[in-house]
Amino acid sequence: MSAPTTKRTVTEREARQVAEAAREQGWRKPSFAKELFLGRFRLDLIHPHPLPADDDAQRGEEFLAKLRDFCETKIDSARIEREARIPDEVVDGLKELGALGMKIDTKYGGLGLTQVYYNKALALVGSASPAIGALLSAHQSIGVPQPLKLFGTQEQKDTYLPRCARTDISAFLLTEPDVGSDPARLATSAVPDGDDYILDGVKLWTTNGVVADLLVVMARVPKSAGHKGGITAFVVEASAEGITVENRNAFMGLRGIENGVTRFHRVRVPAGGRIGPEGAGLKIALTTLNTGRLSLPAMCVGAGKWCLKIAREWSAAREQWGRPVALHEAVGSKISFIAATTFALEAVLDLSSQMADENRNDIRIEAALAKLYGSETAWRMADELVQIRGGRGFETAASLQARGERAVPAEQLLRDLRINRIFEGSTEIMHLLIAREAVDAHLAVAGDLIDPDKTLPDKAKAGAHAGVFYAKWLPRLVAGPGQLPSSYGEFKREVDLSGHLRYVERHARKLARSTFYAMSRWQGRMETKQGFLGRIVDIGAELFAMSAACVRAELLRSQGDHGREAYQLADAFCRQARIRVDELFGRLWANTDDLDRKVVKGVLGGAYAWLEEGVIDPSGDGPWIADATPGPSARRNVHRPIR
């Protein structure tokens, strides 16, 4: 039985249908962010701020203390950067500490930490070494433990989770050389053969793949008698015959990660290794990422905290024109941005994580917003830190140390953080994913009106249904508590945050009105307006962050824990965010989107090729995309499990 050798081609509509089928279709629980995009500011869903149970907090704090000691005494981040590899003894030490099983239930040998404390642990270890943070996150957030926790059989949990908790590193394999965020074109196949499946294909950018013991592999099962077929998830032993790690990839940052290219050639996988039913693989992947995405902003929070520490210490020590550079407004504004944004980002992360732990809310949008907002703002904070440090920010830590100065790896952080805007859904893909969820209510009542495949009777029925929905919904967008000066008075202290929450309420309604107007204007073409949708999502992200910052400030005040300072930081963040929101609203309708499309067509058509003259292209030869034709490997296997 031979594997397919032709490249899979699909239409744009087919690709959308595959992605749509993998979405969670219903909303069984409330969602603060979903309501926010609909113009309903449900502060009651996030305030008072939820808190972890006392025993969860105690267990989490005890592990954080052990992890901090390990990070301070066993992790040499400069060595990892220099050698581009995490020493095996460090990985072994993390195993002994139980760090591989932070999110795995104690009955399987894990630590059973909550999402809140798992994220705190990632922020801590990620600040010591982002490469180690990536290893632990990829293993637990998207590797074998999470999909098995959600979709695995009891037998699979009993078999694999104890291994993942203490000894075995796992990896998640979805991306292919010619398939990124378009899973409809997935080419890796899993052909049924008796009670087994035969895997053939090539996977790219397999984080942990070089050292993994267990793999979660997404492959396409062909439809046949007795087989539904479709994209399906499998747990695969990395040592199975026919698996070759053909390359360990190298990147501009995260130099210590074990990321590779993995080829499958007639790899036999027992049916017992299949996770869930055939065809459920993409749904499993997306559901896993609902909370899995929170690990990335956790490490962004850690990066923000470190940026603030270095900015504070350096800007107090460095003098320019007779006073510390921090007291010069041009530098001070950057420090204020870092401090306020770090506070808000931690607020977003902790709120989303606690809601995930409580399982009272549907947090698919909140987690996606946290990932989007965290990855964008953390990289900007690191960029501002480099600017504050000046030439020393551009200089490597090793060079600084060699000439007798403190080895501050600011430029390394900038390189390490850059991938977060691409990892687990690029910023552009996150915009589209969140936008789809944000307009779900509209598509549920009026989607048939703009669907070209629907009949006239279907459209008529949808029109009547939509009329009823909008007759009730639209009037509620006219006025609300945000117009009453007394609203949210419990947030009015020495520093008044109530005005910011009124701003959020008013602008949530404005956001919903803007979305409705755009849908009415563009209808079926709405999905092509990616610039508009991206700004809609960015506005929602800012409003969510403002809400989280205010709620966190009030929590800290009520606990007597830096409440006054928290209010100051929340106020600063909200004032900065309001400027960004106002600008984004203006750019919804005043932008260069149409002109940009014309220029792009000109570029692709060669109209501006003359502009490229006068330079030398140092790129090497070779295809833009490597050949991924199934077949036996012709390369040396660089797989190296850590034992």
C-alpha positions as CSV (number, residue, x, y, z in Angstrom):
1,M,0.0,0.0,0.0
2,S,1.8,3.2,-1.2
3,A,1.5,6.6,0.3
4,P,0.1,9.5,-1.8
5,T,2.8,11.5,-3.6
6,T,0.9,14.4,-5.1
7,K,0.6,17.7,-3.4
8,R,-2.9,18.3,-2.0
9,T,-4.6,21.3,-3.5
10,V,-7.8,22.9,-2.1
11,T,-9.9,25.9,-3.0
12,E,-10.2,28.9,-0.6
13,R,-13.7,27.9,0.2
14,E,-12.7,24.3,1.0
15,A,-10.0,25.5,3.3
16,R,-12.6,27.7,5.2
17,Q,-15.0,24.8,5.5
18,V,-12.3,22.6,7.1
19,A,-11.4,25.3,9.6
20,E,-15.1,26.0,10.3
21,A,-15.8,22.3,10.9
22,A,-13.1,22.2,13.5
23,R,-14.4,25.1,15.5
24,E,-16.4,24.6,18.7
25,Q,-19.8,25.5,17.3
26,G,-21.6,26.3,20.5
27,W,-21.2,28.6,23.5
28,R,-22.3,26.5,26.5
29,K,-20.7,28.9,29.0
30,P,-20.6,32.7,29.3
31,S,-17.6,34.5,27.8
32,F,-16.6,38.0,28.9
33,A,-14.7,38.7,25.7
34,K,-17.5,37.4,23.4
35,E,-20.0,39.7,25.2
36,L,-17.5,42.6,24.9
37,F,-17.4,42.2,21.1
38,L,-21.2,42.2,21.1
39,G,-21.3,45.5,22.9
40,R,-22.2,44.0,26.3
41,F,-19.8,44.9,29.1
42,R,-20.4,42.1,31.6
43,L,-18.2,43.2,34.4
44,D,-19.9,40.7,36.7
45,L,-18.2,37.9,34.8
46,I,-14.7,39.1,36.0
47,H,-15.4,41.1,39.1
48,P,-14.8,40.4,41.9
49,H,-11.6,38.9,40.6
50,P,-11.6,35.1,40.9
51,L,-9.0,33.6,43.2
52,P,-7.3,30.1,43.5
53,A,-8.3,27.8,46.3
54,D,-6.0,28.0,49.4
55,D,-4.6,24.5,48.9
56,D,-3.9,25.1,45.2
57,A,-2.1,28.4,46.1
58,Q,0.0,26.7,48.8
59,R,1.0,23.8,46.5
60,G,1.8,26.3,43.8
61,E,3.9,28.5,46.0
62,E,5.9,25.6,47.3
63,F,6.8,24.5,43.8
64,L,7.7,28.0,42.7
65,A,10.2,28.2,45.6
66,K,11.9,25.0,44.5
67,L,11.9,26.1,40.9
68,R,13.4,29.5,41.7
69,D,16.2,27.8,43.6
70,F,16.8,25.5,40.6
71,C,16.8,28.4,38.1
72,E,19.2,30.4,40.2
73,T,21.7,27.5,40.9
74,K,21.4,25.1,38.0
75,I,20.5,27.2,34.9
76,D,23.3,29.0,33.1
77,S,21.5,31.0,30.4
78,A,24.7,32.4,28.9
79,R,25.9,28.8,28.4
80,I,22.7,27.9,26.7
81,E,22.9,30.9,24.4
82,R,26.6,30.2,23.7
83,E,26.3,26.5,23.0
84,A,22.8,26.7,21.4
85,R,21.7,23.7,23.6
86,I,20.1,23.1,27.0
87,P,22.6,20.8,28.9
88,D,21.2,17.3,29.4
89,E,21.9,17.6,33.1
90,V,19.5,20.6,33.3
91,V,16.8,18.7,31.6
92,D,17.4,15.8,33.9
93,G,17.2,18.2,36.9
94,L,13.9,19.5,35.6
95,K,12.6,15.9,35.4
96,E,13.6,15.2,39.0
97,L,11.9,18.4,40.1
98,G,8.7,17.3,38.5
99,A,8.6,20.3,36.0
100,L,7.6,18.0,33.1
101,G,4.4,17.2,35.0
102,M,3.3,20.6,36.3
103,K,-0.1,20.4,34.7
104,I,-0.5,16.6,35.0
105,D,-2.8,15.3,37.7
106,T,-1.2,13.9,40.8
107,K,-2.8,10.5,40.3
108,Y,-0.5,10.1,37.2
109,G,2.6,11.3,39.0
110,G,2.3,14.9,38.1
111,L,2.2,18.0,40.3
112,G,-1.4,19.0,39.6
113,L,-0.7,22.7,39.4
114,T,-3.5,25.0,38.4
115,Q,-3.2,27.0,35.2
116,V,-2.4,30.1,37.3
117,Y,0.6,28.5,38.9
118,Y,1.7,26.7,35.8
119,N,1.9,30.0,34.1
120,K,3.8,31.6,37.0
121,A,6.3,28.8,36.8
122,L,6.7,29.3,33.0
123,A,7.2,33.0,33.6
124,L,9.9,32.2,36.2
125,V,11.8,29.6,34.2
126,G,11.3,31.5,31.0
127,S,13.0,34.5,32.5
128,A,16.0,32.3,33.3
129,S,16.0,30.8,29.9
130,P,13.4,31.3,27.2
131,A,14.5,28.1,25.5
132,I,13.7,26.1,28.7
133,G,10.4,27.8,28.9
134,A,9.6,26.8,25.3
135,L,10.6,23.2,26.0
136,L,8.3,22.9,29.1
137,S,5.5,24.7,27.4
138,A,5.6,22.7,24.1
139,H,5.7,19.5,26.2
140,Q,2.7,20.3,28.4
141,S,0.6,22.9,26.7
142,I,0.4,21.4,23.2
143,G,2.3,18.1,23.5
144,V,0.9,14.7,24.6
145,P,-0.4,15.6,28.1
146,Q,-3.0,18.3,27.2
147,P,-4.8,16.5,24.3
148,L,-4.9,13.3,26.3
149,K,-6.3,15.1,29.3
150,L,-9.1,16.4,27.2
151,F,-9.7,13.6,24.7
152,G,-7.7,10.5,25.6
153,T,-9.1,7.2,26.7
154,Q,-8.5,6.0,30.3
155,E,-6.1,3.5,28.9
156,Q,-4.1,6.2,27.0
157,K,-3.9,8.3,30.2
158,D,-2.8,5.4,32.3
159,T,-0.1,4.5,29.7
160,Y,1.3,7.9,28.7
161,L,0.7,10.5,31.4
162,P,3.0,8.9,34.0
163,R,5.7,8.9,31.5
164,C,5.1,12.5,30.5
165,A,5.0,13.5,34.2
166,R,8.5,12.4,35.0
167,T,10.7,11.0,32.2
168,D,9.4,11.5,28.6
169,I,9.4,14.7,26.6
170,S,6.6,15.2,24.1
171,A,6.2,17.2,20.9
172,F,3.3,18.4,18.7
173,L,3.5,17.8,15.0
174,L,1.1,19.7,12.7
175,T,3.0,22.1,10.5
176,E,4.5,20.8,7.2
177,P,6.9,22.4,4.7
178,D,4.0,23.6,2.5
179,V,1.3,23.7,5.2
180,G,1.1,26.3,7.9
181,S,-2.2,27.8,9.1
182,D,-4.1,26.0,6.3
183,P,-4.7,22.5,7.6
184,A,-7.0,21.7,4.7
185,R,-3.9,21.0,2.7
186,L,-2.3,18.6,5.2
187,A,-0.4,16.0,3.3
188,T,0.9,13.6,5.9
189,S,-1.2,10.4,5.6
190,A,-2.4,7.7,8.0
191,V,-3.6,4.8,5.9
192,P,-5.5,2.1,7.7
193,D,-3.9,-1.3,7.6
194,G,-5.8,-3.9,9.6
195,D,-5.8,-2.7,13.2
196,D,-3.0,-0.2,12.6
197,Y,-2.4,2.9,10.6
198,I,0.6,3.5,8.3
199,L,2.0,7.1,8.6
200,D,3.9,8.8,5.7
201,G,4.9,12.4,5.4
202,V,7.1,15.2,6.6
203,K,6.6,17.6,9.5
204,L,8.4,20.9,10.0
205,W,9.3,23.1,13.0
206,T,8.7,20.3,15.5
207,T,9.5,22.0,18.8
208,N,11.0,19.4,21.1
209,G,11.0,17.0,18.1
210,V,14.8,16.4,18.2
211,V,14.7,15.1,21.8
212,A,11.1,13.9,22.1
213,D,10.1,10.5,23.3
214,L,6.4,10.8,22.4
215,L,4.8,12.7,19.6
216,V,1.3,14.0,18.9
217,V,1.0,13.7,15.1
218,M,-1.8,15.1,12.9
219,A,-2.3,13.1,9.7
220,R,-5.0,12.6,7.1
221,V,-6.9,9.3,7.1
222,P,-8.3,8.6,3.7
223,K,-12.0,7.9,3.6
224,S,-12.9,4.3,3.0
225,A,-15.2,1.5,4.0
226,G,-15.4,1.5,7.8
227,H,-13.3,4.7,8.0
228,K,-14.8,8.2,8.3
229,G,-11.4,9.6,7.4
230,G,-10.2,13.2,7.8
231,I,-7.5,14.9,9.9
232,T,-6.8,12.6,12.9
233,A,-4.5,12.9,16.0
234,F,-2.2,10.1,17.0
235,V,0.2,9.4,19.9
236,V,3.4,8.0,18.3
237,E,6.6,6.7,19.9
238,A,9.4,8.8,18.6
239,S,11.6,5.8,18.5
240,A,9.3,3.9,16.1
241,E,10.8,2.4,13.0
242,G,10.6,4.6,10.0
243,I,10.8,8.0,11.9
244,T,13.8,10.1,11.1
245,V,14.7,13.5,12.5
246,E,16.4,14.9,9.5
247,N,17.5,18.3,10.7
248,R,17.8,20.3,13.9
249,N,16.7,23.8,12.9
250,A,18.5,27.0,14.0
251,F,16.9,30.4,14.6
252,M,17.6,34.0,15.3
253,G,16.4,33.5,18.9
254,L,15.6,30.7,21.3
255,R,18.9,29.1,20.3
256,G,18.6,26.3,22.8
257,I,15.3,24.8,21.5
258,E,15.3,21.4,20.0
259,N,13.3,22.1,16.9
260,G,13.5,19.9,13.8
261,V,12.2,18.3,10.6
262,T,10.7,14.9,11.1
263,R,10.0,12.3,8.4
264,F,7.6,9.4,8.6
265,H,8.1,6.5,6.2
266,R,5.7,3.6,6.6
267,V,5.5,4.1,10.4
268,R,3.1,1.6,11.9
269,V,0.9,3.1,14.6
270,P,-1.6,0.9,16.5
271,A,-5.2,2.0,16.5
272,G,-4.9,2.4,20.2
273,G,-2.6,5.4,19.6
274,R,-5.4,7.3,17.9
275,I,-6.7,10.2,20.0
276,G,-10.4,10.6,19.6
277,P,-12.3,9.5,16.5
278,E,-11.1,9.8,12.9
279,G,-11.6,13.3,11.6
280,A,-11.4,15.0,15.0
281,G,-7.7,15.9,14.9
282,L,-8.1,19.5,14.0
283,K,-10.8,20.0,16.6
284,I,-8.5,18.4,19.1
285,A,-5.7,20.7,18.2
286,L,-7.7,23.8,18.3
287,T,-9.4,22.9,21.6
288,T,-6.0,22.0,23.1
289,L,-4.8,25.5,22.2
290,N,-7.7,27.2,23.9
291,T,-5.9,27.1,27.2
292,G,-2.5,26.0,25.8
293,R,-2.1,29.5,24.3
294,L,-1.9,30.9,27.8
295,S,1.6,29.6,28.2
296,L,3.1,32.0,25.7
297,P,1.8,35.2,27.3
298,A,3.0,33.8,30.7
299,M,6.6,34.0,29.4
300,C,5.8,37.4,27.9
301,V,4.8,38.5,31.4
302,G,8.2,37.3,32.7
303,A,9.9,39.2,29.9
304,G,8.1,42.4,30.8
305,K,9.0,42.1,34.5
306,W,12.7,41.6,33.5
307,C,12.6,44.6,31.1
308,L,11.2,46.8,33.9
309,K,13.9,45.7,36.3
310,I,16.7,46.4,33.9
311,A,15.1,49.7,32.7
312,R,14.8,50.8,36.4
313,E,18.3,49.9,37.4
314,W,20.1,51.1,34.3
315,S,18.1,54.4,34.0
316,A,18.9,55.3,37.6
317,A,22.6,54.6,37.2
318,R,23.1,56.2,33.7
319,E,23.4,59.9,33.8
320,Q,22.9,62.3,30.8
321,W,23.2,66.1,31.0
322,G,23.5,66.1,34.8
323,R,20.7,63.8,35.8
324,P,19.6,60.1,35.5
325,V,18.3,59.3,32.0
326,A,15.0,58.1,33.5
327,L,14.2,61.7,34.4
328,H,14.4,62.8,30.8
329,E,10.9,62.6,29.4
330,A,11.9,60.8,26.2
331,V,13.2,57.9,28.2
332,G,10.7,58.2,31.1
333,S,7.8,57.6,28.7
334,K,9.3,54.3,27.6
335,I,9.7,53.2,31.3
336,S,6.1,54.2,32.0
337,F,5.0,52.1,29.0
338,I,6.9,49.1,30.2
339,A,5.7,49.4,33.8
340,A,2.0,49.9,32.9
341,T,2.0,47.3,30.2
342,T,3.6,44.7,32.3
343,F,1.0,45.3,35.0
344,A,-1.9,45.0,32.5
345,L,-0.4,41.9,30.7
346,E,-0.1,40.1,34.0
347,A,-3.7,41.1,34.8
348,V,-4.9,39.7,31.5
349,L,-2.9,36.5,32.1
350,D,-4.0,35.9,35.7
351,L,-7.6,36.7,35.0
352,S,-7.8,34.4,32.0
353,S,-5.9,31.6,33.8
354,Q,-8.1,31.7,36.9
355,M,-11.2,31.6,34.7
356,A,-9.7,28.6,32.9
357,D,-9.2,26.9,36.3
358,E,-12.7,27.6,37.5
359,N,-14.1,26.3,34.2
360,R,-17.1,28.6,34.6
361,N,-16.5,30.6,31.5
362,D,-15.7,29.8,27.9
363,I,-12.2,31.4,27.5
364,R,-11.4,30.6,23.9
365,I,-11.4,34.3,23.0
366,E,-9.7,35.5,26.2
367,A,-6.9,33.0,25.7
368,A,-6.4,34.0,22.1
369,L,-6.5,37.7,23.0
370,A,-3.9,37.1,25.8
371,K,-1.6,35.4,23.2
372,L,-2.1,38.1,20.7
373,Y,-1.7,41.0,23.1
374,G,1.2,39.4,25.0
375,S,3.3,38.5,22.0
376,E,2.9,42.0,20.5
377,T,3.4,44.1,23.6
378,A,6.3,42.0,25.0
379,W,8.3,42.4,21.9
380,R,7.6,46.1,21.9
381,M,8.7,46.3,25.6
382,A,12.0,44.5,24.7
383,D,12.5,46.9,21.8
384,E,12.1,49.9,24.1
385,L,14.5,48.4,26.6
386,V,17.1,48.0,23.8
387,Q,16.5,51.7,23.0
388,I,16.8,52.7,26.6
389,R,20.1,50.9,26.9
390,G,21.3,52.5,23.7
391,G,24.5,51.0,22.2
392,R,24.7,48.6,25.1
393,G,21.3,47.3,24.2
394,F,22.6,46.3,20.8
395,E,25.7,44.8,22.2
396,T,25.7,41.1,23.3
397,A,25.9,40.1,26.9
398,A,29.1,38.2,26.2
399,S,30.7,41.3,24.7
400,L,29.6,43.5,27.6
401,Q,31.1,41.1,30.0
402,A,34.4,40.8,28.1
403,R,35.0,44.6,28.4
404,G,34.0,44.6,32.1
405,E,30.4,45.6,32.2
406,R,27.3,43.9,33.5
407,A,26.3,41.1,31.0
408,V,22.7,42.3,30.2
409,P,21.2,40.2,27.4
410,A,18.8,42.8,26.1
411,E,19.4,42.1,22.4
412,Q,19.0,38.4,23.1
413,L,15.6,38.9,24.7
414,L,14.5,40.9,21.6
415,R,15.5,38.0,19.4
416,D,14.0,35.4,21.7
417,L,10.6,37.2,21.9
418,R,10.3,37.7,18.1
419,I,9.0,34.2,17.5
420,N,6.0,34.7,19.8
421,R,4.4,36.8,17.1
422,I,4.5,33.7,14.9
423,F,4.3,30.7,17.4
424,E,0.9,29.0,17.9
425,G,-0.8,31.2,15.4
426,S,0.8,34.3,13.9
427,T,-0.6,37.7,14.8
428,E,-2.3,37.8,11.4
429,I,-3.9,34.4,11.9
430,M,-4.9,35.3,15.5
431,H,-6.7,38.4,14.2
432,L,-8.8,36.2,11.8
433,L,-9.4,33.5,14.4
434,I,-10.6,36.0,17.0
435,A,-12.6,37.9,14.5
436,R,-14.4,34.8,13.5
437,E,-15.4,34.1,17.1
438,A,-16.3,37.7,17.7
439,V,-18.8,37.7,14.8
440,D,-20.2,34.3,15.6
441,A,-23.5,35.6,17.0
442,H,-24.0,37.5,13.8
443,L,-23.2,34.6,11.5
444,A,-25.5,32.4,13.6
445,V,-28.5,34.6,12.8
446,A,-27.6,36.1,9.5
447,G,-24.9,33.9,8.0
448,D,-27.3,32.4,5.4
449,L,-28.0,35.8,4.1
450,I,-24.5,36.2,2.9
451,D,-23.8,32.6,1.9
452,P,-23.8,32.3,-1.9
453,D,-24.7,28.7,-1.7
454,K,-28.0,29.2,0.1
455,T,-31.3,29.2,-1.7
456,L,-33.7,32.1,-1.8
457,P,-36.1,30.4,0.7
458,D,-33.1,29.8,3.0
459,K,-32.2,33.5,2.7
460,A,-35.8,34.6,3.4
461,K,-35.9,32.5,6.5
462,A,-32.6,33.8,7.7
463,G,-33.7,37.4,7.1
464,A,-36.7,36.9,9.3
465,H,-34.6,35.3,12.0
466,A,-32.0,38.1,11.8
467,G,-34.8,40.8,11.9
468,V,-35.9,39.5,15.3
469,F,-32.4,39.3,16.7
470,Y,-31.3,42.8,15.6
471,A,-34.6,44.4,16.6
472,K,-33.7,43.4,20.2
473,W,-29.9,43.8,20.0
474,L,-29.4,47.1,18.2
475,P,-31.4,49.4,20.6
476,R,-29.2,48.2,23.4
477,L,-26.2,49.6,21.7
478,V,-27.5,53.2,22.0
479,A,-27.1,53.8,25.7
480,G,-25.6,52.1,28.7
481,P,-24.0,52.6,32.2
482,G,-20.9,54.1,30.6
483,Q,-22.9,57.3,30.1
484,L,-23.7,57.6,33.8
485,P,-21.1,59.4,35.9
486,S,-21.9,57.3,39.0
487,S,-21.3,53.9,37.3
488,Y,-18.6,51.6,38.6
489,G,-18.2,53.8,41.7
490,E,-16.5,51.0,43.6
491,F,-13.4,51.7,41.5
492,K,-13.3,55.3,42.6
493,R,-10.5,55.6,45.1
494,E,-7.6,58.1,45.6
495,V,-7.0,57.3,41.9
496,D,-10.3,57.1,40.0
497,L,-10.6,54.0,37.7
498,S,-14.3,54.3,37.3
499,G,-14.0,56.6,34.3
500,H,-11.9,54.0,32.5
501,L,-14.5,51.3,33.0
502,R,-17.2,53.7,31.7
503,Y,-15.0,54.2,28.7
504,V,-14.8,50.5,28.1
505,E,-18.5,50.1,28.3
506,R,-19.2,52.9,25.8
507,H,-16.6,51.8,23.4
508,A,-17.7,48.1,23.6
509,R,-21.0,49.3,22.3
510,K,-19.3,51.4,19.6
511,L,-17.2,48.4,18.6
512,A,-20.4,46.3,18.2
513,R,-22.0,49.1,16.1
514,S,-18.9,49.3,13.9
515,T,-18.9,45.6,13.3
516,F,-22.6,45.6,12.5
517,Y,-22.2,48.4,10.0
518,A,-19.3,46.7,8.4
519,M,-21.3,43.5,8.0
520,S,-24.2,45.4,6.5
521,R,-21.8,47.2,4.1
522,W,-19.6,44.4,2.9
523,Q,-21.8,41.3,3.6
524,G,-20.1,38.3,2.0
525,R,-16.9,40.3,1.3
526,M,-16.4,40.9,5.1
527,E,-14.0,38.0,5.4
528,T,-11.7,39.7,2.8
529,K,-11.4,42.9,4.9
530,Q,-8.6,41.6,7.0
531,G,-7.2,45.0,7.8
532,F,-10.6,46.1,9.2
533,L,-11.0,42.8,11.2
534,G,-7.5,43.1,12.6
535,R,-8.3,46.6,14.0
536,I,-11.6,45.4,15.4
537,V,-9.7,42.7,17.3
538,D,-7.0,45.0,18.5
539,I,-9.7,47.4,19.9
540,G,-11.2,44.4,21.7
541,A,-7.8,43.4,23.1
542,E,-7.2,46.9,24.5
543,L,-10.7,47.0,26.1
544,F,-10.1,43.6,27.6
545,A,-6.7,44.6,29.0
546,M,-8.2,47.8,30.4
547,S,-10.9,45.8,32.2
548,A,-8.4,43.2,33.5
549,A,-6.1,45.9,34.8
550,C,-8.8,47.7,36.7
551,V,-10.2,44.5,38.2
552,R,-6.7,43.4,39.3
553,A,-6.0,46.8,40.8
554,E,-9.1,46.6,42.9
555,L,-8.2,43.0,44.0
556,L,-4.8,44.1,45.2
557,R,-6.3,47.1,47.0
558,S,-8.8,44.8,48.8
559,Q,-6.0,42.5,49.8
560,G,-3.9,45.4,51.0
561,D,-1.1,44.4,48.6
562,H,0.3,47.5,46.9
563,G,-3.2,48.7,46.2
564,R,-2.3,52.3,45.8
565,E,0.5,51.6,43.4
566,A,-1.7,49.1,41.5
567,Y,-4.3,51.8,41.0
568,Q,-1.6,54.1,39.7
569,L,-0.3,51.6,37.2
570,A,-3.9,50.7,36.0
571,D,-4.6,54.3,35.5
572,A,-1.5,54.9,33.5
573,F,-2.1,51.8,31.4
574,C,-5.8,52.8,30.7
575,R,-4.8,56.3,29.7
576,Q,-2.2,54.9,27.3
577,A,-4.6,52.3,26.0
578,R,-7.4,54.9,25.4
579,I,-5.1,56.8,23.0
580,R,-4.5,53.6,21.1
581,V,-8.2,52.7,21.0
582,D,-9.2,56.1,19.7
583,E,-6.6,55.8,16.9
584,L,-7.8,52.3,16.0
585,F,-11.4,53.5,15.7
586,G,-10.3,56.3,13.4
587,R,-8.4,53.8,11.2
588,L,-11.4,51.6,10.8
589,W,-12.7,53.9,8.2
590,A,-9.7,56.1,7.3
591,N,-7.0,53.9,6.1
592,T,-5.0,52.9,3.0
593,D,-6.4,49.3,2.7
594,D,-7.8,49.7,-0.9
595,L,-4.6,51.5,-2.1
596,D,-2.5,48.8,-0.5
597,R,-4.2,46.1,-2.4
598,K,-3.5,47.9,-5.7
599,V,0.1,48.3,-4.8
600,V,0.4,44.6,-3.9
601,K,-1.0,43.6,-7.2
602,G,1.6,45.9,-8.9
603,V,4.4,44.4,-6.9
604,L,3.4,40.8,-7.7
605,G,2.9,41.7,-11.3
606,G,6.4,43.2,-11.6
607,A,5.3,46.8,-12.1
608,Y,7.8,48.0,-9.5
609,A,10.7,45.5,-10.1
610,W,12.8,48.5,-11.2
611,L,12.8,49.6,-7.5
612,E,14.8,46.5,-6.6
613,E,17.7,47.4,-8.7
614,G,21.0,48.5,-7.2
615,V,21.4,45.8,-4.5
616,I,23.0,42.3,-4.2
617,D,20.8,39.4,-3.0
618,P,23.0,37.3,-0.6
619,S,20.4,34.5,-0.5
620,G,21.6,31.1,-1.4
621,D,20.3,28.8,-4.1
622,G,17.5,26.3,-3.6
623,P,13.7,26.1,-3.6
624,W,11.6,28.4,-1.5
625,I,9.9,25.4,0.0
626,A,11.7,22.1,0.6
627,D,10.4,19.0,-1.1
628,A,8.3,16.9,1.2
629,T,7.5,14.0,-1.0
630,P,6.8,10.9,1.2
631,G,9.4,8.2,1.1
632,P,12.4,6.8,2.9
633,S,14.8,9.3,4.5
634,A,18.2,9.8,2.8
635,R,19.6,11.7,5.8
636,R,21.2,10.8,9.1
637,N,18.8,10.6,12.1
638,V,19.7,13.3,14.6
639,H,17.1,12.3,17.1
640,R,18.7,12.3,20.6
641,P,16.4,11.4,23.5
642,I,17.6,12.7,26.8
643,R,18.1,9.8,29.3
